[in-house]
Amino acid sequence: MEEKGILFILSGPSGVGKGTVRKQLFEEDSDLQYSISVTTRAPREGEQDGTDYFFKSREQFENMIENDELIEYAEYVGNYYGTPKQYVEDTLNQGKDVFLEIEVQGAMKVRESLPEGVFIFLFPPSLEELKNRIMHRGTESEELIRNRLLEAKKEIDMMDAYDYVVVNDEIERAVRRIQSIVVSEHCKRERVAKQYKKALGSDLS
């Protein structure tokens, strides 16, 4: 019945497990379309260009900004992150749901331009656990870990700007909660009623 897909935005502090939760979610839910973000940071071990991120140089990214090719972008701990515009708009207009996994700064920019989106904040069980997760990556210096934790505290204070909060205490449980949010949003009265009224109106004309 729905003519346009729903935009779901998952964000939260660095190290909270956004990528892990998203990958597990997409292994189980074939109806969601993942919008791959663009970034200037270096790939981590195992990450692939065009699958996990589109990895660009700073110059390439700034050209995308200049050409208005991004829904949102933000500079986070020295690197750019952004969401390509064309893919998201085209996919939503095809009636498919789009799932973004982005940083908190980016999510706030998406809310400004696409407030109808569904915003989900992935929350760590504790700051101590968040610190452990970042350290166990083994890819960041002590200074970068400290910067990420300082940024995380600021981002947690922005939780009120979200529609839902999911605690990532266990991956499977977090995925179940996000799946429940997706189902709930499709069952919202105002969303379903709008489509049925339009369908009924066309049938009577």
C-alpha positions in Angstrom: 0.0 0.0 0.0 2.8 2.4 0.7 4.0 4.5 -2.2 7.2 5.7 -0.5 9.7 3.8 1.6 10.7 4.7 5.2 14.1 6.1 6.0 15.6 4.5 9.1 18.7 6.1 10.7 20.9 4.2 13.1 23.5 6.2 14.9 25.4 6.4 18.2 28.9 6.9 19.6 31.9 5.4 17.9 32.6 1.9 19.2 29.0 1.2 20.2 28.7 -1.5 17.5 26.7 0.2 14.8 28.4 -1.7 12.0 28.2 -5.1 13.7 24.5 -4.6 14.5 23.7 -3.4 11.0 25.5 -6.4 9.3 23.6 -8.8 11.5 20.3 -7.0 10.8 20.9 -7.2 7.0 21.7 -10.9 7.2 18.2 -11.5 8.5 16.2 -8.7 6.8 16.2 -8.7 3.0 13.6 -5.9 2.7 15.9 -3.1 3.9 18.2 -1.3 1.5 21.5 -0.2 3.0 22.8 3.2 2.0 26.6 3.0 2.0 28.3 6.0 3.5 31.3 7.8 2.0 34.3 8.5 4.2 37.8 9.8 4.0 39.1 7.6 6.8 41.4 4.6 6.0 39.7 1.2 5.7 39.9 -1.0 8.7 41.0 -4.6 8.3 38.4 -6.6 6.5 36.5 -3.5 5.2 35.8 -3.4 1.5 35.2 -0.3 -0.7 31.6 -0.2 -2.0 30.5 -2.7 0.6 31.3 -1.2 4.0 32.0 2.4 2.8 32.9 4.3 -0.3 36.5 5.3 0.6 37.4 8.7 -0.9 40.3 11.1 -0.7 39.6 14.4 1.0 39.7 16.2 -2.3 37.1 13.8 -3.8 34.9 14.2 -0.8 35.0 18.0 -1.0 34.1 17.8 -4.6 31.0 15.8 -3.6 30.1 18.6 -1.1 30.6 21.3 -3.8 28.4 19.4 -6.2 25.6 18.9 -3.6 25.8 15.1 -3.9 25.3 14.4 -0.2 22.2 14.5 2.1 24.5 15.1 5.0 28.1 15.1 5.9 30.2 15.8 9.0 33.8 15.9 10.0 34.5 13.5 12.9 37.8 13.1 14.6 39.7 14.4 11.5 37.7 12.5 8.8 34.7 13.2 6.7 31.6 11.0 6.6 28.6 11.5 4.4 25.5 10.0 2.8 25.1 10.0 -1.0 21.8 11.8 -2.0 20.8 10.2 -5.3 20.6 6.6 -4.0 18.5 7.4 -1.0 16.0 9.5 -2.9 15.6 7.0 -5.7 15.2 4.0 -3.4 12.6 5.7 -1.2 10.6 6.7 -4.2 10.6 3.1 -5.4 8.7 2.3 -2.2 11.7 0.6 -0.5 12.9 1.2 3.0 16.4 2.7 3.3 18.7 2.1 6.3 21.5 4.6 7.2 24.2 3.8 9.7 25.9 7.2 10.4 27.5 9.3 13.0 25.5 11.4 15.4 26.5 14.7 13.7 25.3 13.4 10.4 22.0 12.1 11.9 21.2 15.6 13.2 21.7 17.0 9.7 19.4 14.3 8.2 16.8 15.3 10.7 16.9 18.9 9.5 16.4 17.9 5.8 14.3 14.7 6.2 12.4 15.0 9.6 10.0 12.2 8.5 12.9 9.7 9.0 12.9 7.3 11.9 15.9 8.0 14.2 17.3 5.2 16.3 20.1 5.8 18.9 22.3 2.8 19.6 23.4 3.0 23.3 26.3 1.3 25.0 25.6 -0.7 28.1 28.1 1.6 29.9 30.9 4.1 29.1 33.4 1.6 30.5 32.2 -1.0 28.0 32.3 1.5 25.2 36.0 2.3 26.1 36.8 -1.5 26.1 35.2 -1.9 22.7 37.2 0.9 21.2 40.5 -0.3 22.8 39.9 -3.9 21.6 39.8 -2.7 18.0 43.5 -2.2 18.2 43.4 0.4 15.4 43.4 3.7 17.3 46.1 5.5 19.3 45.6 6.4 22.9 44.9 10.0 21.9 42.3 9.0 19.4 40.6 6.7 21.9 40.5 9.6 24.4 39.0 11.9 21.7 36.4 9.4 20.8 35.3 8.9 24.4 35.0 12.7 24.9 32.9 12.9 21.8 30.8 9.9 22.9 29.8 11.7 26.1 28.6 14.7 24.0 26.7 12.5 21.7 24.9 10.6 24.4 23.6 14.0 25.6 21.9 14.3 22.2 19.8 11.2 22.7 16.6 13.3 23.2 16.7 14.1 19.4 16.0 10.5 18.6 12.7 8.5 18.3 14.0 5.3 19.7 16.9 4.1 21.9 18.3 0.6 21.6 20.8 -0.7 24.2 23.5 -2.8 22.5 24.1 -5.1 25.4 23.9 -8.2 23.2 23.9 -8.1 19.4 21.0 -10.5 18.7 18.8 -8.7 21.2 19.6 -5.3 19.7 18.8 -6.6 16.2 15.4 -7.9 17.5 14.6 -4.5 18.9 15.4 -2.7 15.7 13.3 -5.2 13.7 10.4 -4.5 16.1 10.8 -0.8 15.4 10.7 -1.4 11.6 7.5 -3.4 11.9 6.0 -0.8 14.3 6.6 2.1 12.0 4.9 0.3 9.1 1.9 -0.3 11.3 1.5 3.3 12.4 -2.1 4.5 12.0 -1.2 7.7 10.1 1.0 5.9 7.7 -1.5 3.1 6.8 -4.5 5.4 6.9 -3.0 7.8 4.4 -2.5 5.1 1.8 -5.9 3.4 2.3 -7.7 6.7 2.0 -5.9 7.4 -1.2 -6.7 4.0 -2.6 -10.3 4.2 -1.6 -10.6 7.6 -3.2 -9.2 6.4 -6.5 -11.6 3.3 -6.4 -14.6 5.6 -6.0 -13.6 8.1 -8.8 
